[in-house]
Amino acid sequence: MESKLTGVMSDGFVEAMWETLITLATAVAICISVISLSAHLNETRAIRGAAIQSSAVRHAADARLPSGGAGMGAQESAHFN
């Protein structure tokens, strides 16, 4: 039986299977890396977008304040609490 198995799976065939397996494993590793990088970039973009939006809202709120009210410090605002 061993001779039949050896005859069917010649050295060239086994080597080709190992090369194919290594190639597939490399492709999977590259895909996982690209997906991970994409998720990280999307997360960074979302955080940056939220910070920009928050900054824009803050600037819009400051623009609506009267000119004397924009400079109120923490100590002055504590008197109103």
Summary of the structure (lengths in Angstrom):
residues: 81
radius of gyration: 31.9
end to end distance: 90.4
largest distance: 95.9
contacts: 142
relative contact order: 0.04
helix: 81%
strand: 0%
